[in-house]
Amino acid sequence: MTLTGLRSKRIRWAFCLFALMPVCPALGWEPVGVTPEAVGVSSRKVEESDTAAKLLSYYEAMSAPKPFLVRRGDAFEQHREQLRERLLQSVGLSPLPQRVPLDIHASEPLDHAWCTARRVAYQLWPGVYSTGLLYMPKELAEKPAPAMLCPHGHWQDGNAHPEVQKRCLWFARLGYVTFSTTQNHYEDLAVGVSHQTVMIWTNMRALDYLESLPEVDRTRIGAAGASGGGLQTQMITALDPRIKAASIVGLTCDFRRIMFPDRHHCTCNHFPGVMQFTDHPEISALGMPAPIQFLTMNDWTKDFAQESFPAIRALYEASGHADRTECRYFDTGHSYDRPKRQETYRWIQRWLRQKELSDADAEPADVPTFPAAELTALKAAAPEDRGFAEIGKIYERNHGYRAPDLSSQADWQGYRREMIGHLERLLGLPAALPPGNAGPVVLDRRAEGGLAIERVAYPSEGMLVVPAFVVRRDSSSGRLPVVVMLAAAGKDSIVMEEGPESAREIARGGALVVAPDLRCYGELFSTGGKDENLQRQAWERNGIVWGRPAPGMSCTDLAAVLNGLAARPDADMARVRVVVRGGGLAIAAVFAAVMDGRISEVDADFGGCCFRKRDLPLVPFVLRHGDVYQWAAILAHRRVTLRGVPPEAGNTAWIAKAFALADNSEGLAVVPK
C-alpha cells in the first residue's frame, strides 16, 4: 500500500473542506485567520513556540502507554507466543542464532569464605565471546543446586561493584550457583542488531552455561537484577521459560516514563518498533506462571504499583496464580540496597526452594567483598574472540541484502512490489497518526522582486503542521510544474538564496517552488530543548522505539505537503520534482517517491553518504533489504538523478540495468561525488 493509499479517505475529507476556502486572484489563496500586515517578528516567535508545542503533542501521542488486556487460558497462550515472536523479531533474534559451542575459558579462582569466584568467557556467536563472574559455593546442601542469573546495570566497575558483589556472594552463601553476566553494549541497527540483541542472547547463552554445570539443577534457575540489570532480568524472563522465578528491581514501568522529547535514556532501552505492539509492563508478565517480584522506589518506577501492577496482578489472578506476583515499594532513590536484596532473597527462596527466608539467612550489614580492581583484573582469555564488532559482520553476512539478478521487466516489477512492502514497514507508515487539522492554512504572503511568496502550514499527522514557503512568478498563470526543494538548513535558507538553480531562479523560470521543513529539520526539529545534539538523538532514539525512524516521519510530512498542493489550481501534480541537497533528506526524498506516485522526478545529492557507511539517518533493518541503489531502483519508471552516492553503496551497473528493464534507461543519471 502506498503512503497516499493509507490516507486516501482522510485526504478526500480534508480536500472537501479545503475546497471551500476563497481564492485570491493574484496568489490563488486567502490567508485564514491572519492578515499579512499582522504578521511580524513577534508572531513568528509565537508560531515557533506553537510548533514546539505541536511536536511535544506528537511525542506524547506516540509515547502513550499501550493497552494491557488481561487474557485467560488459550487466549493468553496464543497472545504470549505472538508477542514473544514479535519481540524476538524486534531485536533481530528470530530465528535464534545457532548455538555454537560455549568454548569455555576460565580465570584462576579467587577465594572467599563462602565460595570461589572466577571470570568465565563463553561464546555467543562464532568468534564473539562474553564474560561473567561465576560464584561457586564451597558447600552445596543440595546436589544439584539451584542457580541464579544476576545481570548488572550501569554500575561503576560493572559486576565488580561492591553492591553487585554482595548480592552474588550472599546468594552463593545461601547455596545458589550464581553467575553474573556482563552488560554488553553494542548495536548495528541497520542490520537489526540492537543492544537488546546482544544482552538477551548473552543471557540465553549464560543459561546454556549454567545448565552445562553438573552442580546446577536446571529446573531451578532464577534471575534478579536492578536498573539495566532489571531490564535484562525482565527480558530473559519474558523470552526464556528456563527462568523459574525472578526479581525485577527499579526498572519496569511504561516506556513513557523513560522517554523524553529532547534527550534520551540509556540506548539499551531502545529496540526497534516495540511500542507499536506492547509496553514494558506487558513484557514483564510474559514469563507467567514464573513468579515475578517487582521492587520499586522513587525513580521511574514510583507509580508502578498504581499505574501498571494492577493489570499484572489481574493477569496472574485470572490464571490461578495470584500468589506468584508481588510489588513492594521503597522510599529510596534508585538503588539495590540491602533491604531490597533481602526481599529478593525471600522471594527466590520461596519459589526455588519452597521455604521462607530465615533470620539466619538474612544478609548481614558487613558482607566481605573483593576489591573491585581485583575482580576486574581477572582474565579469561579467549584466543578466538574477535570482539563485538564481529556481530555486525555476522549479521550482514547472514541477513544483509543481496542485490537480485533482475533479468526481465517482470522481475523488476515483482522486486518493486516486494520492496515497497518492506519499506512501508521499515518506515512505520501504518503507525502514523491521523491528521488532526482539516486543511492547509496560508499564514502570510508578500510580493518581492517579481515573485509571489507565501508561507503555508500543511496538516500532517496528529496536530502537526508542516511549515513551507511557496514561491512563484507573480505574473504566472495556469498550472505550473511543481519543484519541492529540501535542505537540512531549512526552508528559510532555501528561499533566501539567489543565483542559478536557486528557488527564486527556478520560480522565475515558471515553476511553483515549494520549500517545506520536514521532520526533523528546520522548524520541525526542536521540541523546545536547548541542546541541538541531544534533540537530534531524542528524535533518533524515540523513533526507534516508536518504529518511526526520522526518514519515515519526513515521508509522512512530504506526503502532507503534496496533499495540500493537489488542491491548488496553480499546481500541476503530473509534474512534481523533488530536489534535495544533503544525505539525510536525500534518502527521505527517495523513500517518499517510492511510497508516493505523485512524485515524478527525484534529484538527490547524498554527499558521499549511504547506509553501508552508517552515515545516513538510522533506519533499523534497512540493510536487510537494500542500500541507496536498491531503493532508487524501485523508481526505474521515473526520472532519478543520484549525486554523490559513494562506492560503498554498490554497483551502478545494477541500478542501470533496472532502469533498462523498465524501458527507461534515459531516466537515470548517476553523478559521482
KOLMAR-485091 format. One line per 3 residues: number of its first residue (from 1); their letters; for each residue x, y, z of C-alpha. Coordinates in steps of 0.2 Angstrom, whole numbers, plus 2048, in hexadecimal, padded with zeros to 3 digits. Example, Ala and Ser with C-alpha at 12.3 -4.5 7.8 and 13.67 -1.06 7.14 Angstrom:
REM KOLMAR-485091
1) as) 83E,7EA,827  844,7FB,824
This chain:
REM KOLMAR-485091
1) mtl) 800,800,800  807,811,7FC  808,820,808
4) tgl) 7FA,828,7FE  7EF,819,7FF  7F1,818,812
7) rsk) 7E9,829,813  7DD,82A,804  7CD,82B,80E
10) rir) 7D3,838,81A  7DB,842,80C  7CB,843,802
13) waf) 7C2,849,812  7CF,856,815  7CF,85C,802
16) clf) 7BC,85E,803  7BE,86A,811  7CD,873,809
19) alm) 7C4,875,7F9  7B8,881,802  7C6,88E,805
22) pvc) 7C4,89E,7FB  7D1,8A0,7ED  7DB,8B0,7EB
25) pal) 7DD,8B4,7D8  7EF,8BA,7DA  7F6,8AB,7E5
28) gwe) 7E9,89E,7E4  7E6,89E,7F7  7DF,8A9,805
31) pvg) 7E7,8A8,816  7DC,8A0,824  7DB,8A9,834
34) vtp) 7EA,8B5,831  7EE,8C3,826  7FF,8C7,81E
37) eav) 800,8D7,828  7FE,8CF,838  80C,8C3,836
40) gvs) 81D,8C9,83D  82B,8C3,847  821,8C1,857
43) srk) 814,8B6,84E  822,8AB,846  829,8A8,858
46) vee) 817,8A3,85E  816,897,84F  827,890,853
49) sdt) 821,88D,865  811,886,85E  81B,87A,853
52) aak) 825,874,862  814,871,86B  80E,867,85C
55) lls) 81E,85C,85C  81C,859,86E  809,854,86B
58) yye) 80F,848,85E  81D,841,86A  810,83E,877
61) ams) 803,836,86B  811,82A,865  817,826,876
64) apk) 807,823,87E  806,812,888  800,803,87E
67) pfl) 7F0,7FA,884  7F3,7EB,88F  7E4,7DF,88D
70) vrr) 7E2,7D1,899  7E0,7C1,890  7DC,7AF,896
73) gda) 7E1,79E,891  7E4,79B,87F  7E1,7AD,87B
76) feq) 7F0,7B2,886  7FB,7A3,87F  7F8,7A8,86D
79) hre) 7FB,7BB,871  80B,7B7,87B  812,7AD,86C
82) qlr) 80E,7BB,860  816,7C8,86B  825,7BD,86E
85) erl) 827,7BB,85C  825,7CE,858  831,7D2,866
88) lqs) 83E,7C6,85F  83C,7CD,84E  83D,7DF,855
91) vgl) 84E,7DB,85C  854,7D1,84D  854,7C0,856
94) spl) 847,7B7,84C  84C,7AA,848  858,7A8,857
97) pqr) 86A,7A7,852  872,797,850  878,791,861
100) vpl) 88B,78F,85E  896,786,86A  898,790,87B
103) dih) 8AB,78D,87A  8AD,792,88C  8BC,79B,892
106) ase) 8BE,79E,8A4  8CA,7A9,8AF  8D3,7A2,8BF
109) pld) 8C6,7A3,8CD  8C6,7B0,8DB  8C3,7A9,8EC
112) haw) 8B5,7AF,8F8  8AF,7A8,908  89E,7A2,900
115) cta) 8A3,79E,8EE  8B0,7A0,8E0  8AE,7AD,8D3
118) rrv) 8B5,7AD,8C2  8B3,7B5,8B1  8AC,7AA,8A3
121) ayq) 8AC,7AE,891  89F,7A5,886  89B,7A6,873
124) lwp) 88B,7AF,86D  88E,7AF,85A  89C,7A8,851
127) gvy) 8AB,7B2,856  8A1,7BD,862  8A3,7BA,875
130) stg) 89C,7C1,885  8A2,7BF,897  899,7BD,8A8
133) lly) 89E,7BB,8BA  89A,7A9,8C0  898,7A8,8D3
136) mpk) 899,795,8D7  894,791,8E9  8A0,787,8F4
139) ela) 892,77E,8FC  883,778,8F2  875,771,8FE
142) ekp) 86C,76B,8EE  874,762,8DF  870,768,8D2
145) apa) 86D,779,8D9  862,788,8D4  86A,795,8CA
148) mlc) 868,7A8,8C8  86B,7B3,8B9  870,7C4,8BF
151) phg) 872,7D1,8B1  878,7E2,8B6  873,7F4,8B1
154) hwq) 87D,804,8AE  888,802,8BE  89A,809,8BF
157) dgn) 8A5,7FA,8BC  896,7F0,8B6  894,7DF,8BF
160) ahp) 8A3,7E2,8C9  89A,7F0,8D2  899,7EC,8E5
163) evq) 885,7ED,8E5  885,7E1,8D6  891,7D6,8DF
166) krc) 887,7D5,8EF  878,7CE,8E6  882,7C1,8DD
169) lwf) 88D,7BC,8EC  87D,7BB,8F8  874,7B0,8EB
172) arl) 884,7A5,8EB  883,7A5,8FE  871,79F,8FD
175) gyv) 877,790,8F2  873,797,8E0  87F,795,8D2
178) tfs) 87F,7A7,8CC  885,7AF,8BC  886,7C1,8B9
181) ttq) 886,7C5,8A6  88E,7D5,89F  883,7E2,898
184) nhy) 889,7E3,886  885,7F3,87C  886,7F1,869
187) edl) 87A,7F5,85B  87A,7F6,848  867,7FA,845
190) avg) 869,7FB,832  86B,7E8,832  85F,7E5,841
193) vsh) 86B,7E4,850  866,7EE,85F  86D,7EE,870
196) qtv) 85F,7E3,875  864,7D6,868  875,7D4,870
199) miw) 86E,7D5,882  860,7C8,880  86B,7BC,877
202) tnm) 879,7BF,883  86D,7B9,891  866,7AB,887
205) ral) 877,7A4,884  87B,7A7,897  86C,79B,89A
208) dyl) 874,78F,88E  884,790,899  87B,78E,8A9
211) esl) 872,77F,8A3  882,777,89D  889,777,8AF
214) pev) 886,767,8B9  884,771,8C9  874,779,8C2
217) drt) 862,773,8C2  85C,77A,8B2  84A,779,8B8
220) rig) 84E,786,8C5  856,796,8BD  851,7A7,8C2
223) aag) 856,7B9,8BD  857,7C9,8C6  85E,7DA,8C1
226) asg) 85C,7ED,8C4  85A,7FB,8B7  863,7F5,8A7
229) ggl) 865,7E5,8B0  852,7E5,8B3  84F,7E8,8A1
232) qtq) 859,7D9,89D  850,7CF,8AA  83F,7D4,8A3
235) mit) 844,7D0,891  84C,7BF,895  83D,7BA,8A0
238) ald) 831,7BF,892  83A,7B6,884  842,7A7,88C
241) pri) 837,79B,896  846,794,89F  845,7A2,8AC
244) kaa) 83A,79B,8B9  839,7AA,8C5  83F,7BC,8C3
247) siv) 841,7CD,8CD  841,7DC,8C2  847,7EB,8CB
250) glt) 846,7FE,8C6  841,7FB,8B4  830,7F6,8AF
253) cdf) 825,805,8AA  81C,80B,89B  829,810,88D
256) rri) 822,822,88F  82A,823,8A0  83C,821,898
259) mfp) 839,82B,888  83C,83E,886  838,84A,878
262) drh) 849,852,878  855,845,87E  856,832,881
265) hct) 858,825,88E  865,818,88C  865,811,87A
268) cnh) 863,7FF,881  851,803,884  84E,807,871
271) fpg) 84A,7F8,866  841,7FA,856  82E,7FC,854
274) vmq) 82A,7F5,865  81D,802,869  813,7FE,85A
277) ftd) 80D,7EE,863  811,7ED,876  819,7F6,885
280) hpe) 824,7F2,893  817,7EC,8A0  80F,7E0,893
283) isa) 821,7D9,88F  825,7D7,8A1  816,7CB,8A3
286) lgm) 81A,7BF,894  823,7B3,89F  813,7AE,8A9
289) pap) 811,7A3,8B2  823,7A6,8B7  822,7B0,8C8
292) iqf) 827,7C2,8C5  82B,7CF,8D2  82C,7E2,8CF
295) ltm) 835,7ED,8DB  832,7FF,8D8  838,810,8DF
298) ndw) 839,823,8DC  83F,822,8CA  835,81E,8BA
301) tkd) 82D,80F,8C3  825,81A,8D1  814,819,8CA
304) faq) 815,807,8C3  80A,800,8D1  7FC,80B,8CC
307) esf) 7FE,80D,8BA  804,7FC,8B3  804,7EE,8C1
310) pai) 7F1,7EC,8C2  7F1,7E5,8B0  7FF,7D9,8B4
313) ral) 7F7,7D4,8C4  7E6,7D1,8BB  7EF,7C7,8AE
316) yea) 7F6,7BB,8BB  7E6,7BA,8C5  7DC,7B6,8B5
319) sgh) 7E8,7A8,8B2  7E7,7A1,8C4  7F8,7A7,8C9
322) adr) 7F4,7B6,8D4  802,7B2,8E0  80F,7B2,8D3
325) tec) 811,7C4,8D1  814,7D3,8DD  819,7E5,8DD
328) ryf) 823,7ED,8EB  827,800,8EC  836,808,8F5
331) dtg) 837,81A,8F9  849,81B,8F2  852,821,8E3
334) hsy) 857,816,8D5  861,808,8DD  862,7F6,8E1
337) drp) 866,7F7,8F4  866,7EA,901  853,7EC,905
340) krq) 84F,7E9,8F3  85B,7DA,8F2  853,7D3,901
343) ety) 842,7D3,8F8  84A,7CB,8E9  852,7BD,8F3
346) rwi) 841,7BA,8FC  838,7B9,8EB  845,7AD,8E3
349) qrw) 846,7A2,8F2  833,7A0,8F2  831,79B,8E0
352) lrq) 841,791,8DC  842,789,8ED  831,78A,8F3
355) kel) 837,790,904  836,7A1,90D  846,7AB,910
358) sda) 84B,7A9,922  853,7B6,92D  863,7AC,92C
361) dae) 863,7AE,919  861,7C1,919  86F,7CA,911
364) pad) 87A,7D2,91E  87F,7E5,91E  892,7E0,91B
367) vpt) 892,7D4,90C  8A5,7D3,908  8A8,7D7,8F6
370) fpa) 8B7,7D6,8EA  8C0,7E6,8E5  8B7,7EB,8D5
373) ael) 8C8,7ED,8CC  8CC,7DB,8D1  8BD,7D4,8C9
376) tal) 8BF,7DF,8BA  8D0,7D9,8B8  8CB,7C7,8B6
379) kaa) 8CE,7C1,8A4  8C6,7B3,89B  8CF,7B5,88A
382) ape) 8C6,7AE,87B  8D2,7AD,86D  8C5,7AC,860
385) drg) 8BB,7BC,866  8BA,7C9,858  8B0,7D5,862
388) fae) 89E,7DB,861  8A1,7E4,850  8A1,7D3,849
391) igk) 88E,7D1,84D  88A,7DF,840  894,7D5,833
394) iye) 88C,7C5,837  87B,7CD,836  87F,7D5,825
397) rnh) 886,7C5,81F  877,7BB,825  869,7C8,822
400) gyr) 86F,7D6,817  867,7D9,807  86D,7D1,7F7
403) apd) 869,7DB,7E7  85F,7CF,7DD  863,7CB,7CB
406) lss) 855,7D3,7C2  853,7CD,7B0  842,7D3,7AA
409) qad) 835,7E0,7AD  82B,7D4,7B6  839,7D1,7C2
412) wqg) 83B,7E3,7C5  828,7E5,7C8  828,7D7,7D5
415) yrr) 837,7DE,7DE  82F,7EF,7DE  81F,7E8,7E6
418) emi) 829,7DF,7F3  834,7EE,7F8  826,7FA,7F9
421) ghl) 81E,7EE,806  82F,7ED,810  831,800,80F
424) erl) 81F,803,816  823,7F9,825  835,7FF,827
427) lgl) 82F,811,828  820,80D,833  814,815,827
430) paa) 804,80C,82E  809,813,83F  807,825,83A
433) lpp) 7F9,82F,843  7EA,835,83A  7EA,847,836
436) gna) 7E3,852,843  7E1,862,838  7D5,864,82A
439) gpv) 7DF,86C,81C  7EE,878,818  7EE,889,81E
442) vld) 7F7,898,816  800,8A2,824  806,8B0,81A
445) rra) 80B,8B6,808  815,8C3,800  81B,8C9,7EF
448) egg) 82E,8CB,7ED  838,8CD,7DD  82B,8C7,7D2
451) lai) 827,8B8,7DD  818,8B4,7E7  81E,8AB,7F7
454) erv) 812,8A3,803  814,89B,814  809,88C,815
457) ayp) 806,87F,823  801,86E,81D  7F8,861,829
460) seg) 802,852,82C  800,844,839  7F8,848,849
463) mlv) 7F7,85B,84D  807,85D,843  808,86A,835
466) vpa) 816,86B,828  81C,87C,826  821,881,814
469) fvv) 824,88F,808  81C,88F,7F7  824,89A,7EA
472) rrd) 81E,89E,7D8  820,8AB,7CB  813,8B9,7CF
475) sss) 80D,8BA,7BE  80C,8A7,7BB  7FB,89F,7B7
478) grl) 7F4,88D,7B4  7FB,87D,7BB  80E,87E,7BF
481) pvv) 81A,870,7C1  81E,86D,7D3  830,86D,7DA
484) vml) 831,867,7EC  842,86D,7F3  849,866,803
487) aaa) 858,86A,80D  85F,866,81E  861,878,822
490) gkd) 84F,87B,820  842,884,815  848,895,81A
493) siv) 859,892,813  852,88B,803  847,89B,800
496) mee) 854,8A7,804  860,8A1,7F7  863,8A9,7E6
499) gpe) 86C,8A3,7D7  86B,895,7CB  861,886,7D0
502) sar) 85A,88F,7DF  848,88F,7E4  845,8A0,7DE
505) eia) 84E,89D,7CE  844,88D,7CB  834,897,7CF
508) rgg) 838,8A5,7C3  83A,897,7B6  828,893,7B8
511) alv) 827,885,7C6  81D,885,7D6  82B,883,7E2
514) vap) 827,87B,7F3  834,87B,802  82D,872,811
517) dlr) 835,86E,822  833,85B,824  836,852,834
520) cyg) 843,853,83B  84A,863,833  847,875,834
523) elf) 838,87A,83E  833,868,840  843,864,84A
526) stg) 842,86B,85B  835,866,869  83C,875,873
529) gkd) 84C,86E,879  85C,878,878  869,86A,874
532) enl) 868,867,861  872,857,862  867,850,870
535) qrq) 857,855,866  85E,84B,857  861,83C,861
538) awe) 850,83D,869  848,83C,858  853,82E,853
541) rng) 850,823,863  83E,827,865  83B,823,853
544) ivw) 843,812,856  837,80D,864  828,814,85A
547) grp) 82D,80B,84A  82D,81C,842  83F,820,83C
550) apg) 842,832,837  841,82F,824  830,827,827
553) msc) 82A,837,830  831,841,822  828,837,815
556) tdl) 818,839,81E  81B,84C,81E  81F,84D,80C
559) aav) 80F,843,808  805,850,812  80D,85E,808
562) lng) 808,855,7F8  7F7,853,7FE  7F5,865,800
565) laa) 7FD,86A,7F0  7F1,85E,7E7  7E2,86A,7EB
568) rpd) 7EB,879,7E4  7E5,87F,7D3  7F7,885,7CE
571) adm) 7FF,874,7D2  802,867,7C4  803,857,7CE
574) arv) 808,84D,7BF  818,856,7BF  81F,855,7D1
577) rvv) 832,856,7D3  83B,854,7E4  84C,85C,7E5
580) vrg) 857,859,7F5  869,85D,7F9  86F,853,809
583) ggl) 86F,840,80D  862,83F,81B  854,848,811
586) aia) 85B,840,801  856,82E,806  845,835,80D
589) avf) 842,83C,7FC  845,82B,7F4  83B,822,801
592) aav) 82C,82F,7FE  82D,82D,7EB  82C,81A,7EE
595) mdg) 81D,81B,7F9  814,829,7EF  811,828,7DC
598) ris) 80E,83B,7DB  820,83E,7DB  826,83C,7C9
601) evd) 838,841,7CB  845,841,7D9  856,84A,7D9
604) adf) 85F,845,7E9  871,849,7EE  877,83D,7FB
607) ggc) 887,846,7FF  891,836,800  885,82D,80C
610) cfr) 87D,81C,80B  876,80F,817  885,804,816
613) krd) 890,812,81C  883,814,82B  883,827,827
616) lpl) 871,829,821  863,82B,82E  860,81B,838
619) vpf) 853,80F,831  853,7FF,83A  854,7EF,82F
622) vlr) 856,7F9,81F  866,7F0,819  85C,7E0,81A
625) hgd) 854,7E6,80A  85F,7F3,801  869,802,801
628) vyq) 867,812,7F6  867,80A,7E5  85B,7FC,7EA
631) waa) 84E,809,7F1  851,814,7E2  84F,806,7D6
634) ila) 83C,805,7DB  83B,815,7D2  841,80E,7C1
637) hrr) 831,814,7B8  835,826,7BD  843,833,7BC
640) vtl) 850,831,7C9  860,83B,7CB  86C,834,7D9
643) rgv) 87B,83F,7DE  889,83B,7E9  884,829,7ED
646) ppe) 894,821,7F3  89C,811,7EC  897,808,7FC
649) agn) 885,808,7F7  888,7FC,7E9  889,7FA,7D6
652) taw) 882,807,7CB  880,7FB,7BD  873,7F1,7C8
655) iak) 867,800,7C9  86A,805,7B7  864,7F4,7B2
658) afa) 855,7F6,7BC  851,806,7B3  854,7FD,7A2
661) lad) 848,7EF,7A7  83B,7FC,7AA  83E,803,799
664) nse) 844,813,7A1  857,814,79F  857,826,79C
667) gla) 84E,829,7AC  85D,826,7B7  86C,831,7BA
670) vvp) 87A,82D,7C6  885,83B,7CA  895,837,7D3
673) k) 89A,841,7E3
